[in-house]
Amino acid sequence: MRYHRWFTPWVLVIPALTWLLVFNLWPSINTVILSFTNAKPIGGGTFVGLKNFEALLHDEQLRWALLNSVIYMVVCLPFLTILPLLLALLVEKKLPGITFFRTAFYTPVVASAVVVALIWQWILDDRGLVNGLAEKLGVISGPLPFLSDQWLLLFSAISLTIWKGLGYYMIIYLAALGNVGRELHEAAAVDGASAFRRFVNVTIPGVRGTMILISILISVSALRVFSELFILSGGKGGPGGRDNSVVMLIQQYSQGFEGNLGYASALSIVLFFVTVVPMLALARLNKKAADA
């Protein structure tokens, strides 16, 4: 007895397939098409060939944005790969009051990125908590320009990203640590291995796949950063726009009735390739390590 007809699987797949075509595939194809035009938000635009990509080569704002994105990734990658693992090892232990610390570490994850960035903006403002305390203690004579200096603003945003991401990656590591055999630690301890040696030779190999996954996630997120820099810089991208990210540039070029959708689309394609490169590099490293 047949319970379904031949087209039943297709009926089940059609909603997901429609969603994929409308919200993923078509926007991607349309972005590529727009990158070869001078389209505006209102109006069609005409074909301009590679003119938008030639303009990218002379865009100083893009050079700063790419530099900021690379610095963001290089700083975030080691901190958000190692620190959450150490936190996971800590909260994994059955200690009195450890539940409180688990909750405290995870709280920034559930908070809105915009709300958290606004709180940090208040803390780092010239009249904010950090400068106020430092001046009261006599550590500084004048306020530090956390939100108006190019590099202080960038590293303030990086600190915010690291603080907010610790709890999220800690949870992923906690799940991975559950698969690391306890008997391996016990055998290493019997052989006289110190806690550090067990961490290097047992724990890290046990969570290597998770570390690669987390590294890829961090790299992609860092290269696509928007909220932290946008909120802390008040949407202006810092002094002279030198704290913009690539995503912020895309937003700036495409907004308004006179926005240049063609140029913003060309920027989106550049961001795509910039994001793909570290992903492929990390995947290749993982394959080499697995084959070794």
C-alpha positions as CSV (number, residue, x, y, z in Angstrom):
1,M,0.0,0.0,0.0
2,R,1.4,3.4,-1.0
3,Y,1.1,6.2,1.5
4,H,2.2,9.0,-0.8
5,R,2.4,9.9,-4.5
6,W,5.6,10.7,-6.4
7,F,5.3,14.4,-6.0
8,T,4.9,14.3,-2.2
9,P,8.6,14.9,-1.5
10,W,8.6,17.9,-3.9
11,V,5.7,19.4,-2.1
12,L,7.6,19.2,1.1
13,V,10.7,20.7,-0.5
14,I,9.1,23.6,-2.4
15,P,8.7,26.0,0.6
16,A,12.4,25.7,1.5
17,L,13.5,25.8,-2.2
18,T,11.4,28.9,-2.7
19,W,12.9,30.6,0.3
20,L,16.4,29.7,-0.9
21,L,15.7,31.1,-4.4
22,V,14.0,34.3,-3.4
23,F,16.1,35.3,-0.4
24,N,19.5,33.8,-1.2
25,L,20.1,33.0,-4.8
26,W,18.3,35.8,-6.5
27,P,19.8,38.6,-4.3
28,S,23.3,37.2,-4.9
29,I,22.8,37.1,-8.7
30,N,21.2,40.6,-8.6
31,T,24.2,42.0,-6.6
32,V,26.6,40.7,-9.3
33,I,24.4,42.3,-12.0
34,L,24.2,45.6,-10.2
35,S,28.0,45.8,-9.6
36,F,28.3,46.4,-13.4
37,T,25.8,49.3,-13.4
38,N,25.4,52.8,-12.0
39,A,22.0,51.9,-10.5
40,K,20.4,54.2,-7.9
41,P,17.8,53.2,-5.2
42,I,15.2,54.9,-7.4
43,G,15.9,54.2,-11.1
44,G,17.3,51.4,-13.1
45,G,20.8,52.4,-14.1
46,T,22.9,51.6,-17.1
47,F,25.8,49.1,-17.8
48,V,29.2,50.6,-16.9
49,G,31.4,47.6,-17.3
50,L,34.3,47.4,-14.8
51,K,34.1,51.1,-13.9
52,N,32.9,50.4,-10.3
53,F,35.8,47.9,-9.7
54,E,38.3,50.4,-11.1
55,A,37.0,53.0,-8.7
56,L,37.5,50.6,-5.8
57,L,41.3,50.5,-6.5
58,H,41.5,54.3,-5.8
59,D,39.1,54.4,-2.8
60,E,41.1,55.4,0.2
61,Q,38.1,54.7,2.5
62,L,38.1,51.1,1.3
63,R,41.8,50.7,2.1
64,W,41.2,51.8,5.6
65,A,38.2,49.6,5.9
66,L,40.1,46.5,4.7
67,L,43.0,47.4,7.1
68,N,40.5,47.7,10.0
69,S,38.9,44.4,9.1
70,V,42.2,42.5,8.9
71,I,43.3,44.0,12.3
72,Y,40.0,43.1,13.7
73,M,40.4,39.5,12.6
74,V,44.0,39.1,13.6
75,V,43.3,40.4,17.2
76,C,40.0,38.6,17.7
77,L,41.1,35.3,16.4
78,P,43.6,34.2,19.1
79,F,41.6,35.8,22.0
80,L,38.3,34.3,21.0
81,T,39.8,30.9,20.2
82,I,41.8,30.4,23.4
83,L,40.0,32.4,26.2
84,P,36.6,30.7,25.7
85,L,38.4,27.3,25.9
86,L,40.0,28.2,29.2
87,L,36.7,29.5,30.5
88,A,35.0,26.3,29.4
89,L,37.6,24.3,31.3
90,L,37.0,26.4,34.4
91,V,33.2,26.3,34.4
92,E,33.2,22.6,33.6
93,K,34.5,21.9,37.0
94,K,32.0,21.2,39.8
95,L,32.8,24.0,42.2
96,P,30.6,25.9,44.6
97,G,28.9,28.9,42.9
98,I,30.2,27.9,39.4
99,T,26.6,28.2,38.0
100,F,26.7,31.9,38.8
101,F,29.9,32.4,36.7
102,R,28.4,30.3,33.8
103,T,25.4,32.6,33.7
104,A,27.6,35.7,34.1
105,F,29.9,34.7,31.2
106,Y,26.9,33.9,29.0
107,T,24.8,37.0,29.8
108,P,26.5,39.3,27.2
109,V,25.6,36.8,24.4
110,V,21.8,37.2,25.0
111,A,22.1,41.0,25.3
112,S,21.4,42.9,22.1
113,A,24.6,44.0,20.3
114,V,23.2,47.6,20.0
115,V,22.3,47.8,23.7
116,V,25.8,46.5,24.7
117,A,27.5,48.9,22.4
118,L,25.5,51.8,23.8
119,I,26.5,50.8,27.3
120,W,30.2,50.6,26.3
121,Q,29.8,54.0,24.6
122,W,28.6,55.5,27.9
123,I,31.5,53.8,29.8
124,L,34.2,55.0,27.3
125,D,32.9,58.5,26.7
126,D,35.1,61.4,27.7
127,R,32.8,61.9,30.7
128,G,32.2,58.2,31.1
129,L,33.0,55.7,33.9
130,V,36.5,54.8,32.8
131,N,37.8,58.3,32.3
132,G,35.9,59.5,35.4
133,L,37.5,56.9,37.7
134,A,41.0,57.3,36.1
135,E,40.8,61.1,36.7
136,K,39.5,60.6,40.3
137,L,42.4,58.3,41.0
138,G,44.9,60.7,39.4
139,V,46.0,58.2,36.8
140,I,45.3,60.6,33.9
141,S,45.2,64.4,33.8
142,G,42.6,64.6,30.9
143,P,40.1,62.2,29.4
144,L,41.4,59.5,27.0
145,P,39.7,59.8,23.6
146,F,38.4,56.3,23.4
147,L,35.7,57.3,21.0
148,S,37.4,60.0,19.0
149,D,40.9,58.6,18.4
150,Q,41.2,56.3,15.3
151,W,43.2,53.5,17.0
152,L,41.6,53.7,20.5
153,L,38.2,53.6,18.9
154,L,39.1,50.5,16.8
155,F,40.6,48.6,19.8
156,S,37.6,49.6,22.0
157,A,35.3,48.0,19.4
158,I,37.6,44.9,19.3
159,S,37.5,44.7,23.1
160,L,33.7,44.9,23.0
161,T,33.5,42.1,20.4
162,I,35.9,39.8,22.5
163,W,33.9,40.5,25.7
164,K,30.6,39.7,24.0
165,G,31.8,36.6,22.2
166,L,33.5,34.8,25.1
167,G,30.2,33.2,26.4
168,Y,29.0,32.1,23.0
169,Y,32.2,30.2,22.1
170,M,32.5,28.9,25.7
171,I,29.2,27.1,25.2
172,I,30.5,25.5,22.0
173,Y,33.7,24.4,23.7
174,L,31.7,22.9,26.7
175,A,29.9,20.7,24.2
176,A,33.2,19.6,22.6
177,L,34.9,18.9,25.9
178,G,32.1,16.4,26.7
179,N,33.6,14.2,23.9
180,V,37.1,14.3,25.2
181,G,37.6,11.0,27.0
182,R,38.2,11.4,30.7
183,E,40.3,8.2,30.8
184,L,42.9,9.9,28.5
185,H,43.4,12.6,31.2
186,E,43.5,10.0,33.9
187,A,46.1,8.0,32.0
188,A,48.2,11.0,31.3
189,A,48.0,12.0,35.0
190,V,49.1,8.5,36.0
191,D,52.1,8.9,33.7
192,G,53.1,12.1,35.6
193,A,51.9,14.7,33.0
194,S,51.3,18.1,34.5
195,A,48.0,20.0,34.0
196,F,49.6,22.1,31.2
197,R,50.9,19.0,29.4
198,R,47.5,17.4,29.6
199,F,46.0,20.6,28.2
200,V,48.4,20.7,25.3
201,N,48.5,16.9,24.5
202,V,45.0,15.8,25.4
203,T,42.5,18.7,25.5
204,I,43.6,20.6,22.5
205,P,43.8,17.6,20.1
206,G,40.4,16.5,21.4
207,V,38.8,19.8,20.5
208,R,40.9,20.6,17.4
209,G,37.9,20.3,15.0
210,T,35.9,22.7,17.2
211,M,38.8,25.1,17.3
212,I,38.9,25.2,13.5
213,L,35.2,25.8,13.3
214,I,35.3,28.6,15.9
215,S,38.3,30.1,14.1
216,I,36.3,30.2,10.8
217,L,33.3,31.7,12.6
218,I,35.4,34.4,14.3
219,S,37.2,35.3,11.0
220,V,34.0,35.7,9.1
221,S,32.3,37.7,11.9
222,A,35.4,40.0,12.3
223,L,35.6,40.7,8.6
224,R,31.8,41.6,8.5
225,V,31.8,43.6,11.7
226,F,29.3,46.5,11.8
227,S,27.3,47.1,15.0
228,E,30.3,47.7,17.3
229,L,32.1,50.2,15.1
230,F,28.8,51.8,14.0
231,I,27.5,52.5,17.5
232,L,30.8,53.5,19.1
233,S,31.6,55.9,16.3
234,G,28.1,57.3,16.2
235,G,27.6,56.0,12.7
236,K,30.4,58.3,11.3
237,G,33.2,55.8,11.1
238,G,35.6,57.6,13.4
239,P,37.8,60.6,12.6
240,G,37.9,61.0,8.8
241,G,35.9,57.8,8.3
242,R,39.1,55.8,9.1
243,D,37.3,53.5,11.5
244,N,34.8,52.2,8.9
245,S,34.4,48.6,8.2
246,V,33.6,47.2,4.7
247,V,30.0,46.6,5.7
248,M,29.7,50.2,7.0
249,L,30.9,51.4,3.6
250,I,28.3,49.3,1.8
251,Q,25.6,50.8,4.1
252,Q,26.9,54.4,3.5
253,Y,27.2,54.1,-0.3
254,S,23.8,52.5,-0.7
255,Q,21.6,54.6,1.6
256,G,19.5,57.6,0.5
257,F,17.9,58.5,-2.8
258,E,21.3,59.3,-4.3
259,G,22.9,56.2,-3.1
260,N,25.2,54.3,-5.5
261,L,23.9,50.7,-5.5
262,G,26.3,49.7,-8.3
263,Y,29.3,50.7,-6.3
264,A,27.9,49.2,-3.1
265,S,27.3,46.0,-4.9
266,A,30.9,45.9,-6.1
267,L,32.0,46.4,-2.5
268,S,29.8,43.5,-1.5
269,I,31.6,41.2,-4.0
270,V,35.0,42.4,-2.7
271,L,33.8,41.5,0.9
272,F,32.6,38.1,-0.3
273,F,36.1,37.2,-1.6
274,V,37.9,38.7,1.4
275,T,35.7,36.6,3.6
276,V,36.2,33.4,1.6
277,V,40.0,33.5,1.7
278,P,40.5,32.9,5.5
279,M,37.8,30.3,5.4
280,L,39.6,28.3,2.7
281,A,43.0,28.8,4.4
282,L,41.7,27.5,7.8
283,A,39.9,24.6,6.0
284,R,43.1,23.6,4.3
285,L,45.0,23.8,7.6
286,N,42.4,21.5,9.2
287,K,42.7,19.0,6.3
288,K,46.5,19.0,6.6
289,A,46.3,18.4,10.4
290,A,43.8,15.6,9.9
291,D,45.9,13.9,7.3
292,A,49.1,14.2,9.4
